[in-house]
C-alpha cells in the first residue's frame, strides 16, 4: 500500500467559480486530501503561495496553460508540481470550468521530459518509415529546423543533403531487425562551417507485445576527439613516412605528401640552396626594405591534381621583405592566416569550437587576411623549418577545398610535422655532406685514368653502395712494372665510411711502393700483411671513451708478363680472378687464397700460369658477386657465365657485367677490373748470354747497338751503348754467372742485365779522384728509370729509355 502513497500525477475539475467540483484518488495519494476535504473548496486553498497570473481561479476560460506551482499537502508540507489547466465548454459554448492535471515536479514524466528536451545530445524518435515522431532542442539546432517543421516528415526527403546513407540505412536496419546499433558519421551540420564527427546510438522502441513501433537514437558531437585522433594518425603516418631515406629532396617530398589530403590541400617546402648542397645552412636573414631572399622549392604537393612537380629539379622562389614567409624566416615563429573570422563550430557538445577559442591560440595568431581568398585559400599556416638551432627553410600548409578553418590544434600539428621533417632533412644534409666528402676522398685515392702500357687492354668500373649506405674501402689499380710487365691489383677494406676510405688509400699507396721494389706477389702480400698489423695497432683507443676501430682487408695481387705470357698471382683472403681463354673456356688455377690481411704469421701462396694471347682476366670485389639473393660461389658462377657469353669491347663488357650482376638496392661497393692479355712480338725481344770476362763487354756493346739499329732506333744507340757497357761491366765485376743481357722494345726501350748474385747495387757519391762509382749515376742520368728486381735465380738490373712518338 505504501507504494501507492506517492502518485506522480493527479486530476481534478474546477467549476467556473474556481471551486473544486471533482477529485480523484490520485489527488488523495499525491496531496493527502480526501474527496470530502477537497470538493467544494476554492482551488486557492490548495496553494502554498499566491496563485501565478492566469491560474484558473475564476470564470476566465483562457487557453491551456501550464505553470510550476507550489501546492500544500494536508500534512502541512509544500509540494512543487507542474499544473496544467484545460478550459471546458458545453454544447452551447458556455464555460464549464477547467480540467486540471497535476504532475509532481521531481518525478516522471515531468522531469524526464524536461531533461530529454534540454539534453545537449541530439535525441530523436522515428517511426519505422523514418518519419519524425519527436526531437529535442539540440537535434533541432543541428538540423536548423524546429520541431513543428520536421514532425511527420521523412528524414531522407527533408534533408537529402545530410543523408549520407550510412545513417539512414542503419536506422532502417534497426527498424527491420529490432537489433540496436552504433555508428560514427562525419558531416557538416546545416549552418556550420565545420565538418563534425557524430557518435550515434540507435535502438528499437517496442510496445507491450514486443513489436517495434519506433526507432530512437541519440547522437553527440565527438569532433574534438575524432579530429584529435585524426591528427595522431597523421603524426603516426609521418613517423613512418618522413625520413625513410637520407635524401634532402626525398624527405621534403615525404613531408608534403604525408600532409595531403588528410591535413591540408596544398603543401610547399622551400629550402636554402646550401641545404640542398649538403652545406651548412646560412644565418637567419635580416630583411631590409625591398630586399628578397631566394630559396628553392624542394617539394610541392596538391590534393587537386594529386601530382608532384619533379623534386629533382628545384625551382627558385623569391620571398620579399614583409611577406609572411620572410617574417617567419626572420623571427623563427609560425604564422596562421585565415581568410575570415573563424566560427565556434556549433554549440552542441564537444565541437571544434574549443580549439578555435582565442584562448587556445598563441600570441599574434591567427591573422585575418582576406587577400588569401583571392588565391582560393581559406587558410594557410607558415612554419619555419628549424633543426638543431639552424634555419633550413620554410613550409606552407594551405587549405582551399574544405570549409573548416585552421584551429590552434592544427597549428600544433603543423609545427610537429615540420619539426620531424626538419630533423630528417638536417640528417640527410649532414649525411650528404659526409658521403660527398668520403666519396671525394675515395675517388681521389682510386686511379683517375689507367696508365699507358702495352701488355694488356684494360677497362674498369667502380660503383659505391647506394645512398642508404656509406662509402666503402674497395679499390683496384694497374701498375706498370719493369720488363714491360703489369701488375693488376684489387682489394677491399673491412667496413664503410671515411675510415675505410682512408685505410684503402694507405694500402693502395703501400702496394704501389712495394710493387716498385718488384717483389713477387707472395712476398708483397707478406709485407702488406705486416703493414696492416701496424695500422691495427694505431687504431687502438687512446682512452676509455674512444671506441676501438676494427681494421682488416683482403687483397689480390697479380703480375702479367707479355714476353713470357706468364700470369703470377697471390691472394690474401680475396676471391681469385676468373681467367677465360680465347675459346671461351675457363682456365683453372691451383692457387688457394691465403688469410686476410691483418691476421699475421701465416704464409701466402703464389701461383703462376701461362696464358694464350687474348685471354680475359676478371678481377673483382665481393660486392659484385655477393648479395642477399646469392652467396659468393653462386655469384662467381654467374659472373663466369656472363663473361663466357658476352663479346665486344672491354668497356661494353664492363657495362654488361654490372647490369647482370648488381641488384637495384646495393649495400656494398663493387669494383671490377677486366683485362685482355697481349703478347709482345718475339721480334721485339733480343737476349744474349754474356761470359763472365771483361773482354765480353765490347761484344755486348756491339750486340746492343746492332739490335737497336735493326729496330730503327738509331737515336738511342749512343745511350744504349753506354748503359749496356756499365751494367754488363758491373755484372761481370760484382755479380755471379750466369750473366744475361736482354733488350725489349715496348713503349720504351728496356735494357736488362741479370746475374745469379743477390747483392743489389746502389747509387753513391764518387769523390773527385775516385776511379769508379759513377756508373749507376750515369745510368740514372741518361735513362728515364732504373731499378733492381730479385728473382729466385738472382737479380736483374734494368733501365728504360723513352722512345720518340712515331710519326702520324
C-alpha positions in Angstrom: 0.0 0.0 0.0 2.9 2.3 0.8 4.0 2.2 -2.9 0.8 4.0 -3.9 1.2 6.8 -1.4 3.5 8.6 -3.9 1.4 9.1 -7.1 3.3 11.1 -9.8 0.1 12.8 -11.1 -3.4 13.7 -10.2 -6.6 15.0 -12.0 -9.3 17.3 -10.7 -12.2 19.5 -12.0 -12.7 23.2 -11.1 -16.0 25.0 -11.8 -16.2 28.5 -13.3 -16.1 30.0 -9.8 -12.7 28.4 -9.1 -14.2 25.8 -6.7 -13.1 22.2 -6.8 -16.0 20.2 -8.2 -14.3 16.9 -8.9 -11.5 15.0 -7.2 -9.6 11.7 -8.0 -8.0 9.0 -5.9 -4.6 10.0 -7.3 -5.2 13.5 -5.8 -5.5 11.9 -2.4 -2.4 9.9 -2.9 -0.4 12.9 -4.2 -1.7 15.7 -1.7 -3.3 13.7 1.1 -6.8 15.4 0.7 -9.8 13.2 0.5 -12.8 13.8 -1.8 -14.8 15.1 1.2 -11.9 17.5 2.1 -11.4 18.9 -1.4 -14.7 19.1 -3.2 -16.5 22.4 -2.6 -13.3 24.2 -1.5 -11.7 27.0 -3.6 -8.7 25.8 -5.5 -6.6 28.5 -3.9 -6.9 26.7 -0.6 -4.6 24.0 -2.0 -1.9 26.5 -2.9 1.1 27.2 -0.7 1.7 30.6 -2.3 -0.3 33.3 -4.1 -1.5 32.0 -7.5 0.5 32.9 -10.6 -1.1 35.1 -13.3 -3.6 33.2 -15.4 -4.2 30.5 -12.8 -7.8 29.2 -13.1 -9.5 30.7 -10.1 -12.4 32.5 -11.8 -14.7 32.4 -14.8 -11.7 33.1 -17.0 -11.6 30.4 -19.7 -8.5 31.3 -21.5 -6.3 28.9 -23.5 -4.5 25.9 -22.0 -1.7 27.0 -19.6 1.0 25.2 -17.6 2.6 26.7 -14.5 5.1 25.5 -11.9 3.0 25.9 -8.7 3.8 25.1 -5.0 0.9 23.1 -3.6 0.1 22.5 0.1 0.0 18.9 1.3 -2.6 18.0 4.0 0.3 17.4 6.5 1.5 21.0 6.0 4.4 20.3 3.7 4.9 22.0 0.3 4.9 20.1 -2.9 6.3 21.6 -6.2 4.1 20.5 -9.1 3.6 21.3 -12.7 -0.1 22.3 -13.0 -1.8 22.3 -16.4 -5.3 23.9 -16.9 -7.5 23.0 -19.8 -10.8 25.0 -20.3 -14.0 23.0 -20.6 -17.1 24.2 -22.7 -20.6 22.9 -23.1 -22.5 22.3 -26.3 -23.8 25.9 -26.3 -20.3 27.2 -25.9 -20.8 28.1 -22.2 -17.7 27.8 -20.0 -18.0 24.8 -17.6 -14.7 25.4 -15.8 -11.3 23.7 -16.1 -9.9 20.2 -16.2 -6.6 20.4 -14.1 -3.8 17.9 -14.2 -1.1 18.0 -11.5 2.3 16.4 -12.1 4.9 16.1 -9.4 7.9 18.1 -10.4 10.7 15.7 -9.4 9.1 12.6 -10.9 8.4 11.3 -14.3 7.2 12.3 -16.8 7.8 16.0 -15.9 11.5 15.8 -15.0 12.2 13.2 -17.7 10.6 15.3 -20.4 12.4 18.4 -19.5 15.7 16.5 -19.1 15.4 15.0 -22.6 14.2 18.2 -24.1 17.2 20.2 -22.7 19.8 17.4 -23.2 22.9 18.7 -25.1 22.8 15.4 -27.1 20.7 15.3 -30.2 17.7 13.0 -29.4 15.1 11.8 -31.9 12.4 9.2 -32.4 11.3 7.9 -35.8 8.5 5.6 -37.0 9.5 2.5 -39.0 9.3 4.6 -42.2 11.8 7.0 -40.7 9.2 9.8 -40.1 10.0 12.2 -37.3 7.9 11.5 -34.2 9.8 13.6 -31.7 13.1 15.5 -31.5 14.7 17.6 -28.7 16.0 21.1 -28.9 19.6 20.1 -29.6 18.5 18.0 -32.6 16.6 20.9 -33.9 19.7 23.1 -33.7 21.7 20.5 -35.6 19.1 20.4 -38.3 18.4 24.1 -38.2 14.7 23.2 -38.2 12.0 23.5 -35.5 10.1 20.5 -34.1 6.9 21.7 -35.9 8.8 21.7 -39.2 10.1 18.1 -39.0 7.3 16.2 -37.3 5.7 13.7 -39.6 8.3 14.3 -42.3 10.7 11.6 -43.7 14.3 12.3 -42.9 15.6 11.3 -46.3 13.1 13.6 -48.1 13.5 16.5 -45.7 17.3 16.5 -45.5 18.7 14.9 -48.7 22.0 16.9 -48.3 22.5 15.4 -44.8 21.6 11.9 -45.8 24.9 10.1 -46.0 23.1 6.8 -46.4 25.1 5.2 -43.7 23.0 6.9 -41.0 19.5 6.4 -42.6 20.4 2.9 -43.8 21.4 1.9 -40.2 18.1 3.4 -38.9 16.1 1.4 -41.3 18.1 -1.7 -40.4 17.3 -1.3 -36.7 13.6 -0.8 -37.5 13.7 -4.0 -39.7 15.7 -6.3 -37.4 15.0 -4.8 -33.9 18.7 -5.0 -33.2 20.4 -1.9 -31.6 23.4 -0.4 -33.4 26.1 2.2 -33.1 27.6 4.4 -35.8 30.1 7.2 -36.3 29.4 9.6 -39.1 31.2 12.8 -40.3 29.1 15.5 -41.8 28.7 19.3 -41.7 25.5 20.4 -39.9 23.3 23.0 -41.5 24.7 26.5 -40.9 28.1 25.3 -39.6 31.5 26.0 -41.1 33.0 22.8 -39.7 32.6 19.1 -40.5 31.6 17.3 -37.3 32.0 13.7 -36.3 28.9 12.3 -34.6 28.7 9.2 -32.4 25.2 7.8 -32.7 23.4 5.0 -30.8 20.2 3.6 -32.2 17.7 1.2 -30.5 14.2 -0.1 -31.2 11.1 1.1 -29.2 8.7 -1.8 -28.5 5.1 -1.9 -27.3 3.8 -4.2 -24.6 3.5 -7.0 -27.1 7.2 -6.6 -28.1 6.5 -5.2 -31.6 8.9 -2.5 -32.9 6.8 0.7 -33.1 9.6 3.3 -33.4 13.3 3.8 -33.6 15.1 6.1 -31.2 18.6 7.5 -31.3 20.9 9.8 -29.6 24.0 11.4 -31.0 26.7 13.7 -29.7 29.4 15.7 -31.4 32.7 14.0 -30.8 34.6 16.1 -33.2 37.3 17.2 -30.8 38.1 13.6 -30.0 37.7 12.5 -33.6 40.0 15.2 -35.1 42.5 14.7 -32.3 42.6 11.0 -33.3 43.0 12.0 -37.0 45.9 14.3 -36.0 47.5 11.4 -34.2 47.1 9.2 -37.2 48.7 11.8 -39.4 51.6 12.1 -36.9 51.9 8.3 -36.9 51.9 8.3 -40.7 54.6 11.0 -40.6 56.6 8.9 -38.2 56.7 6.1 -40.8 56.7 8.2 -44.0 59.1 11.1 -43.2 62.8 10.4 -43.1 62.8 7.0 -44.8 65.7 7.9 -47.0 68.8 10.0 -46.2 67.9 12.4 -49.1 67.1 16.1 -48.7 64.7 16.4 -51.6 63.1 13.0 -50.9 62.4 14.0 -47.3 60.9 17.3 -48.3 58.6 15.4 -50.7 57.6 13.0 -47.9 56.6 15.9 -45.7 54.4 17.4 -48.5 52.9 14.0 -49.4 52.1 13.0 -45.8 50.2 16.2 -45.1 47.9 16.0 -48.2 44.9 15.4 -48.2 44.5 14.4 -44.5 45.6 17.8 -43.1 46.0 20.3 -45.9 45.1 20.7 -49.6 48.4 22.2 -50.7 51.9 22.0 -49.1 55.1 23.6 -50.3 58.6 23.2 -48.9 61.2 25.8 -49.7 64.9 25.2 -48.7 68.1 27.2 -48.8 70.4 26.2 -51.6 73.1 25.4 -49.0 70.9 22.8 -47.5 70.3 21.2 -50.9 74.1 21.1 -51.5 74.7 19.5 -48.1 76.5 22.6 -46.8 76.0 24.4 -43.5 72.7 26.5 -43.6 73.1 30.3 -43.6 72.3 32.5 -40.7 68.7 33.7 -40.4 68.3 36.6 -42.9 67.6 40.1 -41.8 65.5 41.9 -44.4 66.0 45.5 -45.4 63.1 47.3 -47.2 62.7 45.9 -50.7 65.2 43.1 -50.0 64.4 39.5 -51.1 65.7 36.1 -50.1 65.8 33.3 -52.7 65.0 29.8 -51.7 64.4 26.7 -53.8 61.1 25.0 -54.0 62.1 21.5 -52.9 58.6 20.0 -52.9 55.0 20.8 -53.6 52.0 18.6 -53.3 48.4 19.5 -54.1 45.2 17.5 -53.5 43.6 18.9 -56.6 45.8 17.2 -59.2 47.4 14.7 -56.8 50.7 15.1 -58.6 54.1 16.3 -57.6 56.5 18.5 -59.5 59.8 16.7 -60.2 61.7 17.3 -57.0 65.0 16.5 -58.7 64.9 20.0 -60.3 64.1 22.6 -57.5 62.9 26.0 -58.8 63.9 29.3 -57.3 61.3 31.1 -55.1 61.7 34.7 -54.0 60.4 35.9 -50.6 60.3 39.7 -50.3 60.7 41.6 -47.1 57.4 42.0 -45.3 55.9 38.7 -46.7 54.6 36.1 -44.3 57.4 33.7 -45.3 60.0 36.4 -44.8 58.7 37.2 -41.3 58.8 33.6 -40.4 62.3 33.2 -41.6 63.4 36.4 -39.7 61.6 35.7 -36.4 61.6 31.9 -36.4 57.9 31.9 -35.4 54.9 30.4 -37.2 52.1 32.4 -38.7 48.4 31.4 -39.3 46.4 33.3 -41.9 42.6 32.9 -42.1 40.5 34.3 -44.9 37.7 35.2 -42.5 37.0 35.2 -38.7 36.6 31.6 -37.5 33.3 30.4 -36.2 33.0 28.5 -33.0 31.9 25.4 -34.9 28.5 24.9 -33.3 27.0 25.0 -29.8 26.5 21.3 -29.3 28.5 19.0 -27.1 32.3 19.0 -27.7 32.7 20.5 -31.1 35.8 22.0 -32.7 34.9 25.4 -31.3 37.1 24.5 -28.3 40.2 24.6 -30.5 39.0 27.7 -32.2 38.7 29.5 -28.9 41.1 32.6 -29.0 42.3 31.5 -25.6 44.0 28.5 -27.2 45.9 30.5 -29.9 49.5 31.7 -29.2 50.0 35.4 -29.2 49.8 37.0 -32.7 47.7 34.2 -34.2 45.6 33.9 -36.2 45.9 36.7 -38.6 42.7 37.6 -40.6 44.0 38.1 -44.2 41.1 38.3 -46.8 43.7 38.5 -49.6 44.4 34.8 -49.5 40.8 34.2 -50.6 41.9 35.6 -54.0 44.2 32.6 -54.3 41.3 30.3 -53.4 42.5 29.6 -49.9 40.5 29.5 -46.7 43.7 29.4 -44.5 47.4 29.0 -44.5 50.0 28.0 -41.8 53.6 29.1 -42.5 56.2 27.4 -40.3 59.9 28.0 -40.3 61.9 24.8 -40.8 64.5 24.6 -38.0 66.7 21.8 -36.7 69.4 21.9 -34.0 69.2 25.7 -33.9 69.8 26.1 -37.7 67.2 27.6 -40.1 66.8 25.3 -43.1 63.8 26.9 -44.9 60.1 27.4 -44.6 56.9 25.2 -45.1 53.4 26.4 -46.0 50.3 24.3 -45.3 47.2 25.7 -47.2 43.5 24.8 -47.3 41.2 25.5 -50.2 38.8 22.6 -50.7 37.3 22.4 -47.2 35.2 25.0 -45.3 36.6 24.5 -41.8 39.3 27.0 -40.8 42.6 26.0 -39.2 42.4 25.8 -35.4 45.1 26.1 -32.7 45.4 22.4 -32.6 46.1 22.4 -36.4 49.0 24.9 -35.7 50.4 22.4 -33.2 50.2 19.6 -35.7 51.8 21.7 -38.5 54.7 22.6 -36.2 55.1 18.9 -35.1 55.2 17.7 -38.7 57.7 20.4 -39.6 59.9 19.7 -36.7 60.0 16.0 -37.5 60.8 16.8 -41.2 63.4 19.3 -40.2 65.4 16.8 -38.2 65.2 14.3 -41.1 66.2 16.9 -43.6 69.1 18.0 -41.5 70.2 14.4 -41.0 70.0 13.9 -44.8 72.0 17.2 -45.3 74.7 16.0 -42.9 74.8 12.6 -44.4 75.0 14.0 -47.9 78.0 16.2 -46.8 79.8 13.4 -45.2 79.1 11.0 -48.0 80.3 13.5 -50.6 83.4 14.1 -48.6 84.0 10.3 -48.3 83.3 9.7 -52.0 85.6 12.6 -53.0 88.3 11.1 -50.8 87.7 7.6 -52.1 87.7 8.6 -55.8 90.8 10.7 -55.3 92.6 7.6 -54.0 91.5 5.5 -56.9 93.2 5.7 -60.3 91.8 8.7 -62.2 92.8 7.0 -65.5 94.5 3.8 -66.2 98.2 4.1 -67.1 99.5 3.5 -70.6 101.1 0.1 -71.2 101.3 -2.5 -74.0 100.8 -5.7 -72.0 97.1 -5.6 -71.5 93.9 -4.0 -72.8 92.2 -2.8 -69.6 88.7 -1.5 -68.5 87.4 -0.9 -65.1 84.3 0.1 -63.1 83.8 1.2 -59.5 80.4 1.8 -58.1 79.8 2.9 -54.5 77.0 1.5 -52.5 73.5 3.0 -52.8 72.5 6.2 -51.0 71.4 4.3 -48.0 74.9 3.1 -47.1 78.3 4.7 -46.6 81.2 4.5 -49.0 83.4 1.5 -48.6 87.1 0.6 -49.0 87.1 -1.2 -52.3 90.0 -0.4 -54.6 91.8 -1.5 -57.8 95.0 -0.5 -59.5 97.0 -1.1 -62.7 100.8 -0.7 -62.0 103.3 -0.8 -64.9 106.4 -2.8 -63.8 109.9 -3.3 -65.2 110.4 -5.6 -68.2 107.0 -4.5 -69.8 105.2 -6.3 -67.1 101.9 -5.1 -65.5 100.5 -5.6 -62.0 96.7 -5.8 -61.6 95.5 -5.3 -58.0 92.1 -5.5 -56.4 91.4 -5.1 -52.6 88.7 -4.5 -50.1 89.0 -2.9 -46.6 86.6 -4.1 -43.9 83.9 -1.6 -43.0 82.5 1.6 -44.6 82.9 5.3 -44.3 85.8 7.7 -44.1 87.9 5.3 -42.0 87.6 2.6 -44.7 88.4 5.0 -47.5 91.4 6.4 -45.7 92.7 2.9 -44.9 92.2 1.9 -48.5 94.3 4.9 -49.6 97.1 3.8 -47.3 97.0 0.3 -48.5 96.9 1.3 -52.2 100.0 3.6 -51.6 101.7 0.7 -49.8 101.0 -1.7 -52.7 102.4 0.8 -55.2 105.5 1.3 -53.1 106.1 -2.5 -52.7 105.4 -3.0 -56.4 108.2 -0.5 -57.3 110.5 -2.8 -55.5 109.5 -5.6 -57.9 108.6 -8.1 -55.1 106.9 -11.4 -56.1 103.2 -11.5 -55.3 103.5 -13.7 -52.2 106.3 -11.6 -50.7 104.5 -8.4 -51.5 101.4 -9.6 -49.6 103.6 -10.6 -46.6 104.9 -7.1 -46.3 101.4 -5.7 -46.8 100.2 -8.0 -44.0 102.8 -6.6 -41.6 101.6 -3.1 -42.5 98.0 -3.9 -41.7 99.1 -5.2 -38.3 100.8 -1.9 -37.6 97.7 0.0 -38.8 95.5 -2.1 -36.5 97.7 -1.1 -33.5 97.5 2.5 -34.5 93.7 2.3 -34.2 93.6 1.2 -30.6 91.7 3.7 -28.5 93.7 6.3 -26.6 91.2 6.4 -23.7 88.3 4.5 -22.3 85.8 6.8 -24.1 87.2 6.4 -27.6 85.8 3.4 -29.5 88.3 1.0 -31.0 88.4 0.6 -34.7 88.4 -2.7 -36.5 90.8 -2.9 -39.4 91.2 -5.7 -41.9 91.4 -6.1 -45.6 91.6 -8.6 -48.5 93.9 -8.1 -51.5 94.6 -9.9 -54.8 98.0 -9.1 -56.4 98.8 -10.4 -59.9 101.6 -9.8 -62.4 101.4 -10.4 -66.1 104.5 -10.7 -68.3 103.7 -10.1 -72.0 107.1 -11.5 -73.0 106.7 -15.0 -71.4 102.8 -14.7 -71.2 103.1 -15.8 -67.6 100.5 -14.7 -65.1 101.6 -14.8 -61.4 99.1 -14.2 -58.6 98.7 -14.4 -54.8 95.6 -13.7 -52.7 95.1 -12.6 -49.2 91.6 -13.7 -48.5 90.3 -12.2 -51.7 88.3 -14.1 -54.5 90.7 -15.4 -57.2 90.4 -13.9 -60.6 88.4 -15.5 -63.4 90.5 -16.5 -66.4 88.6 -17.0 -69.7 90.7 -18.4 -72.6 90.1 -17.1 -76.1 87.9 -20.2 -76.9 85.6 -19.3 -74.0 86.6 -22.0 -71.6 87.5 -21.1 -68.0 91.2 -21.6 -67.1 91.5 -23.1 -63.6 94.3 -22.0 -61.2 95.7 -24.2 -58.5 96.1 -21.2 -56.1 94.4 -21.1 -52.8 93.5 -17.8 -51.2 95.6 -17.1 -48.1 94.3 -15.5 -44.9 93.0 -11.9 -45.0 95.5 -9.1 -44.3 95.9 -8.4 -40.6 96.0 -12.0 -39.3 99.8 -12.2 -39.2 102.2 -15.1 -39.1 100.6 -17.2 -41.9 102.2 -17.7 -45.4 100.8 -16.6 -48.7 100.9 -18.9 -51.8 101.9 -17.7 -55.2 100.9 -19.4 -58.4 102.0 -18.9 -62.0 100.1 -20.0 -65.2 101.0 -19.4 -68.8 98.2 -17.8 -70.8 97.5 -17.7 -74.5 97.3 -14.3 -76.1 93.8 -12.8 -75.9 92.9 -14.4 -72.6 90.3 -12.5 -70.5 91.1 -11.7 -66.9 88.4 -10.6 -64.4 89.4 -9.2 -61.0 86.6 -8.1 -58.7 85.5 -7.4 -55.1 82.8 -9.4 -53.3 80.3 -6.6 -53.7 80.0 -7.6 -57.3 79.2 -11.3 -56.8 77.7 -11.4 -53.3 74.2 -10.2 -52.2 71.2 -11.3 -50.2 69.9 -13.4 -53.1 73.1 -15.4 -53.6 76.3 -16.3 -52.0 79.9 -15.8 -53.3 80.1 -19.1 -55.1 76.8 -18.6 -56.9 77.9 -15.1 -57.8 81.2 -16.2 -59.3 79.4 -18.9 -61.3 77.0 -16.3 -62.7 79.9 -13.9 -63.5 81.7 -16.7 -65.3 78.6 -17.3 -67.4 78.2 -13.6 -68.2 81.8 -13.3 -69.3 81.7 -16.5 -71.3 78.7 -15.4 -73.4 79.5 -11.7 -73.8 81.5 -10.3 -76.6 82.6 -6.9 -77.8 84.9 -4.2 -76.3 86.0 -4.4 -72.7 84.1 -1.2 -71.9 80.9 -2.6 -73.2 81.6 -5.9 -71.3 82.0 -4.0 -68.1 78.6 -2.4 -68.5 77.1 -5.8 -69.4 78.6 -7.4 -66.2 77.3 -4.6 -64.0 73.8 -4.8 -65.4 73.7 -8.6 -65.0 75.3 -8.8 -61.6 74.3 -5.9 -59.4 70.8 -5.7 -57.7 68.9 -2.5 -57.7 69.5 -1.9 -54.0 73.1 -2.5 -53.2 74.6 -2.5 -49.7 78.3 -2.8 -50.6 80.7 -1.2 -53.0 81.6 -3.1 -56.2 84.9 -2.9 -58.2 85.5 -4.7 -61.5 88.8 -4.8 -63.4 88.8 -6.5 -66.8 92.0 -7.1 -68.9 92.7 -8.9 -72.2 96.2 -10.2 -72.5 98.5 -9.2 -75.2 101.8 -10.9 -76.2 104.9 -9.0 -77.1 106.2 -9.7 -80.6 109.2 -12.0 -80.4 110.9 -9.7 -82.9 110.8 -7.0 -80.2 112.9 -9.1 -77.7 116.6 -9.8 -78.0 118.8 -11.5 -75.4 122.4 -12.8 -75.2 124.4 -14.8 -72.7 127.5 -13.0 -71.5 130.6 -14.8 -70.4 132.0 -13.5 -67.1 135.0 -12.0 -68.8 135.8 -8.3 -69.1 136.7 -8.9 -72.7 133.0 -9.6 -73.4 131.9 -6.0 -72.7 132.8 -4.7 -76.2 130.9 -7.6 -77.7 127.9 -6.8 -75.6 128.0 -3.2 -76.7 128.3 -4.2 -80.3 125.3 -6.7 -79.9 123.1 -3.9 -78.3 124.0 -1.3 -80.9 123.3 -3.6 -83.8 120.0 -4.7 -82.4 118.9 -1.1 -81.7 119.8 -0.1 -85.2 117.9 -3.1 -86.6 114.8 -1.8 -84.8 115.3 1.6 -86.4 116.2 3.3 -83.2 119.5 4.9 -84.2 118.8 7.9 -81.9 119.0 5.6 -78.9 122.3 3.8 -79.9 124.7 6.1 -78.0 122.8 6.0 -74.7 122.2 2.2 -75.1 125.9 1.6 -75.7 126.9 3.4 -72.6 124.2 1.8 -70.4 125.0 -1.7 -71.6 128.7 -1.2 -71.1 128.1 0.0 -67.5 125.6 -2.7 -66.5 127.5 -5.6 -68.1 130.7 -4.4 -66.5 129.1 -4.3 -63.1 127.6 -7.7 -63.5 131.0 -9.3 -64.5 132.9 -7.4 -61.8 130.5 -7.8 -58.9 127.9 -10.5 -59.9 127.9 -14.2 -60.4 127.3 -16.2 -63.6 125.3 -16.9 -65.5 125.0 -13.4 -66.8 122.4 -12.5 -69.4 121.7 -9.3 -71.4 118.1 -8.6 -72.7 116.7 -5.8 -74.8 113.0 -5.2 -75.1 111.3 -2.8 -77.4 108.0 -1.8 -75.9 106.6 1.7 -75.3 110.1 2.3 -74.1 113.5 0.7 -74.8 114.3 -1.6 -71.9 117.7 -2.9 -71.1 118.1 -5.7 -68.6 121.2 -7.4 -67.2 120.7 -10.5 -65.0 123.1 -12.5 -62.9 122.9 -15.0 -60.0 124.0 -12.7 -57.3 121.6 -11.3 -54.7 123.6 -8.2 -53.9 121.8 -5.1 -55.1 123.7 -2.1 -56.5 123.0 1.4 -55.2 123.9 4.9 -56.1 126.8 6.5 -54.2 128.7 9.8 -54.4 132.1 9.4 -56.0 134.9 11.7 -54.9 136.9 13.9 -57.4 139.8 11.4 -57.7 137.9 8.1 -57.4 138.4 5.8 -60.4 134.9 4.3 -60.1 131.5 4.8 -58.5 130.0 6.9 -61.3 128.5 4.1 -63.5 125.0 3.9 -61.9 124.8 7.6 -61.6 125.5 7.8 -65.3 122.7 5.3 -66.0 120.3 7.2 -63.8 121.1 10.5 -65.6 120.8 9.1 -69.1 117.6 7.0 -68.7 114.1 7.7 -67.5 114.1 5.0 -64.8 116.2 2.1 -63.5 115.9 -0.4 -60.7 116.5 -3.9 -59.4 114.2 -6.9 -59.1 115.1 -10.0 -57.3 114.1 -13.5 -58.5 114.7 -17.0 -57.3 117.7 -17.2 -59.6 119.3 -13.9 -58.5 118.6 -10.3 -59.6 118.0 -8.2 -62.7 119.2 -4.6 -63.2 117.1 -2.7 -65.6 116.7 0.7 -67.1 114.3 2.2 -69.6 114.6 4.9 -72.3 111.6 6.8 -73.6 111.2 6.3 -77.3 110.1 9.2 -79.6 106.5 9.2 -80.7 106.1 7.5 -84.2 105.2 10.0 -87.0 101.5 10.2 -87.5 
